[in-house]
Structures are given as C-alpha cells and as structure tokens.
C-alpha cells in the first residue's frame, strides 16, 4: 500500500513577541475563517529556541483546502477560557490554500506584520494574501469621504473589482473568501450584496466553478445552501401555490431550514462540551460555590451553607471568575443558563 504524500509547512516566529505554541487548523466552514476555534486545530508545534517551526505529515487532503496557522500568547491551561467562542485577544493568523503534498514557507515578521511573504510551489497558496492586499487599498477609498454617496459609489466599484480579481486568480476558494467578506451579515456590504444578487450572474457562475473544481466539497455544499436561501429571501412576489417554481423554492427553503437546525444542534452540543471543559478547571469547593451562585445565592448565604468564612467565599468567587473568563455573576449565569 502506497503512503500518502507528505506536506511541510514551516516558518519563523519572533520568540520575544510570541512565547506559546504555533497551531495548524483546517477550515471546513468559510464563515469561520478568522478566529481561534479549537475544533479546527489539527496540529500544534512549539518553536525551537530560534523561533523555527515545522508542520509535516501525510494526513492532509490531496486537493486544495483552506488552512490557518496562528500564534497566540495563551498557555495550555488557559486555552478553553481564552479561545471560548473563537475569540483570543492576543493572537495573529494567516490563511492559505494548500494540498496534502505542498511545501510552504511562511516568513514571520513583527507584531502587526506577522507574515510578509509566502513561498510555495502551489501557485494558489498566497491567494488570500493577495486579496487582503487589495482590501487594504479598498479601505482608503471608503475612508476618504464618509458620506452615503461615496459609500454607494464604492460599493459598486469594489464589488466588481473584488469579484473580477477573484476570477482572475482562477481559484474558486479565493472567490469564496471574497464572497464571505462581501456577504457577511454583520458588515455594511450585506444590503448591497442582496441587491447585487438579484441581477448579477456572478454568484450562480461561482457555484458552477465550485462544482467543477470541488464537486464533493463541504465548501460547495455550504455555498449552494446559502445562495439558495438568500435568493429565496429576496423574491419580491409572495408564494403562489399554482406556480411550480415557487413551490420548489419553498421545498428547498424547508430543506435548508432542516439542515440549519441540524447544524445548530451540533453547535449546541459543541458549546455544551466547551462548558464541561471550563468547569473541569474548577476545584470541588469551587463547583459547590458555582452551583450556589447560579441559584442567585449571596456571598453571605453561600458562607452559611458551606460553613466557611465570607472572605473565603469571596476568594473562591474571584478564582471562579478568572477560570471561566467572566467578570460578574451575570456573565457566569449567561454562560451556563443559555
């Protein structure tokens, strides 16, 4: 039986700035491109005394996938706290495209410019870096005049510019990176994206390119589901039971809702698992005090219930806050009662 091809992802970190591990993650959900998600991490390396690190092995997929390398200053004992919900205050990352047999070098520099260039035999590896460079130019256009008129003009210009640039890279995963940015519900582009979706064939053509390049990929399935849902949401006419096309749209929407419910259930289970991991950091006495906190007991009530002093209760409460990465009783209740 033949062995799978080896990959080698190497680089150098500034040991004075980054004192913890370097992590390699595979990203299967393009809505989680940025952040630190424990379920995505597939390997961890500790840099040597000069800051050099190397990820190697034969477990990666043979076709292009989206990967992330990140560094942060959270020690191992604090991972569950500092990476809760994908957030880490002190971290840097780079996204790249790779295959299972790629050799890629990431030269790291200082603080705000952690990675300068990407050296790889895979011409698609630095596609995200190229897109990010273009987005930096875009920021200046939007910042020159903060008026509604300027924003509308730039929306038209930059949607087309970014979409055309993505097509020129000849890599649908890079186009997905752009799409995720332009269609993100939390940013200022989302409303314009919905308007653009009504008339612009770019989005359906991107689906064709994804199906040709990655027919069985989760990326393609996720994009197709999102596109179907968004196209349905912008339909101006109400459902007409006599029109088969409208009925099909409703059926597709129903399937999409079911799939989203399944994803939400999986996400809930992951969050519950994260909560269990958090509470594993607590001592037995801290567990007892946390249970009473969640029952809205005062410090005095807790002291009387556990036969300890009030100052001891306060010390335990402060330790619980630190371990759960919360600031108050309210935050602790929100963490466990949602």
N, C-alpha and C positions, 0 to 999 in steps of 0.2 A: 504494500500500500504506500503510495507516494505521500510525502509530507507536504503540508500546506506552505505557501510562500511566506517568508519572514518579512516583517516590517521593522523599520528602525527610525524612531522619531527622537532627535537629540537636540540639545541646546545648552545654553549657559544662563544662569540667573545670578543676580547681584546678591551675594550671601549676606551683605550688611543690611540690605533692604528686605530680603525675603529669607526668613530663617526656618521656615517649615518645609513641608513636602511639596512636590510637584505632582499634579493629578492629570490623568488622561481620561476623557469621557467620550462616549459615543452618543450622539444626539439623534433620537428617533422621532422626536416631536419638534418641528421647526418653530413652534410657539414658545419653546424653552431654549432658545439659542443663547440668551445671556442669563447669567446667574450661576449658582453653585447648587446642583441637585444631586444628592447622594445616590439616587437610583440610576444616574447616568454614568457614574465613575466605574471604570473597568480596570484601572491600574494606578499604582502610586509608586513614586520613586523619591528617595532622599538624595539631593545633590551631594557630590563629593566636596572636599574642602575648597576646591576652586569654583564650585557652583555648577559643574557639569552634571547633566542628567541624560539618561537614555532609556527610552521605552522600546522594547523589542519582543518579538514573539510571532506566533503563527495563527492567532485566534481571530484576526480581523476578517471582515468580508472581502471577497475577491473583487467586488465592484465598488465604485465610489460611494462613500458615506460622509456625513458631516461629523467632524470630531472637534473637541475642545481641549486645549491644555491650559490649566490655570494654576496660579500660585496664590497662597494667602498666608496670613500670619496667625491662623488659629491652630492651637496644638491639638493633638489627637483626642484628648479628654474633653475638648470643647466643641468637637465637630457637630454634634447633634444640636447644640444651642446656637452656634454661630451660623450654621447653614440651614436653619429652620426656614421653610418656605422658600428656599433658593436664595436667601439673602446673606451676604457676607460683606461687612463694611470695608475690610481691608484685603482686597484681592485684585488681581489682574488676570486677563484671559486673552486667548487668541483662538479664533475659529478657523478651521481649514478643511479642505476636501482631500480625502486620501483613500487608497486601496490597500488591500492586505499585504502587498509586496513593495510598498513605497518606502523610499529612504528620504527623509526630510530633516533639514536642519533649521532650527529657529534661534537666530542670534538675539538674545535679550539685551536691552539697554536699561536705562534708569527710569524708575518711577512712572511718569506719565507716558513714556515711550518704551514700553516694556519689550516690544518686538520691533525690530527695524526692517529686516528683510526675511523672506522665506526662500530657502534653497532646496529645490526638489526636482526630480526627473518627471514628476507628474505636472503637466502644464496647468492643471486645474487647481492645484494646491492653494495658490495665493489669490484665488478669485474673490474671496470675501475681503481680503486686504485691499484689493483694487476698488471694490465697491465702497468700502469705508473711506478711501481717499476721495472719491467723487462726492460722497455725502458731506465731507468736510467743506468742500467748495460750495455745496448747496447751502450750508448754514450761513455763509456770508451773504448770499442773495436774500435770504429771508430776514436776516438781521439788519440789512441796510436801511429799510423803511418798515416800521412795524405798523403798517396800515392794512385795512381789509383789501383794498385794491391791489396792493403789492403782493399780498398773500395769494389772492386768486390768480394773478398772472404767473406767480412762481409755481403754483400747483400745476397749472397746465404745462409749463415748461419742464419742471423736474419729473413729473410722472413719465412724460415721454422720454426725457433724457435717460432716466434710470432704466426704464423698460428697454429702450434701444441698446443701452450699454450692456444690460444683462444678456440680450440676444446675441450681441457681438462676441461674448465670451464663449458661446457655444457650449454652455453647461447649465442645464435646467435647475440644478441645485443652487447655483448662484442666482438664478432668477427667482427661486423660492425665497432666498434670503432677502431679495429686494421686495418681493410681494409681501412677506411677513412684516416688513418695515412699513410699507405704504398702507396696508390694510389693517394694521393694529388698531383695535377698537379704542384704545386709550389715548391715541395721539390725534393731532389736529388734521391729519390727512383722511381720516376714515370716511367722513361725509363725502369728500370729493371722490374717494375710491368708489363708493356706492353709485355716484353719478356716472363715473367713468365706466363702471361695469355694465351700465345699460346699453352703451353703444360701441364700446371698444372691443374688437375681436381678439385683442391680445390675450385675454385671460383664457378663453377657450383654446386658443392656439398653444398656450403654455401647457395646458392639460394634455394636448396631443403630443407635445415634445416630451413631457414627463412619461407618458405611457410608452413612447417609443424607446426612451433611454432606460427607464426604470419601471417596467410593466408590473412587477410584483412588489414594489417598494411600499413601505408604510407612508413615505412622503407623498407618493402619488395618491394613495387612498385618502389620506388626510386632506390634501388639496382638493380632490374631487368632491369630498363631502362638504367642505367649507364653501366651495364655489357653488354647489347646488343649493345650499342653504341661503347664501347671500343673494343669488339670482332669484330665488323664490321670494325673499323678503322685499325685493324692490319691485315686484309685479304690481302694477297700478290697478288692475282690474280685479274685482272680487271673484271668488270661486264660482264657476258655472258648471253645475253637475252634468250639463249636456255636452260640455267640451272635453273630449278625452285627454287632451294635452294638459288641461288644468287638473284633471283627476290624477294624472300621472305625477304631476308636481306635488300634489298633496300626499300621495303614497310615498314618494321619495322623501318628502319632509318628515313623514311619520317614521320612516326607517332611520333618518338622520337623528331624530329625537331619541329613538330607542338606543342608537349607538352612543349618543351623548350621555344617556342615563347610565349605560354600562361603564363608560369612561369615568363618570362621576363616582360611581360605586367603587371602582378600582382606586380612584384618587382618595376617597374617604378612608378606604382600608389602609392606604399608604400613610395617610395622616394619623390614623389611629396607631399604626405601628411606630410612627415618629414619637407620639405622645408616650407610648410604653418605653421607648428608648430614653426619653427625657426623664421619666420617673425612675428609671433604673439607676440614675445618678444619685438619688436621694437615699439617706440612711433610713432605718426603720422608724426612728423617732420623727424624722422629717416627714416621712409618709403619714404618720399619725397626725402631725400638725397640719399638713396639707389638706387631709380629709376634713378636718375641723374648719380650716379656712374656707373651703368650698361650701361649707354649711353655714357661712356667714357668722361664725363664732368670733367674738372679740378676743384680743390677746389675753385679757383677764379670764374670760371663760375657758380658754384653752389651758391656761396655767392651772386653773382649778380642776379641770377634767383630767389632766395628766399628772397632777401633784408635783409641779415644778414651779420655779420662781418666774415672775413676769419678765425679768431680764433674760432668763434662759430662753423663754419663748421668743422674745424679740431677736435674739441671736440666731435661733433656728429659722425664723421667718426671713431674715436678711439672707441667710445661706440658701434658702429655697428660691428666693427671687434671683439670686446670681446663677444658680444651676439651671433654672428654667428660662433665664434670659428675659425676665419680665421686671416691671418697675412697681407694680402695685397689686393689691388683691384683685382688682377689677380685671387686669390683664391676665392674671392667673386663672380666674373663673372663665374668661373668654377662651383661653387656651384649651380648657378641659370640658367646657359645657356646650360648645358649639355642636 
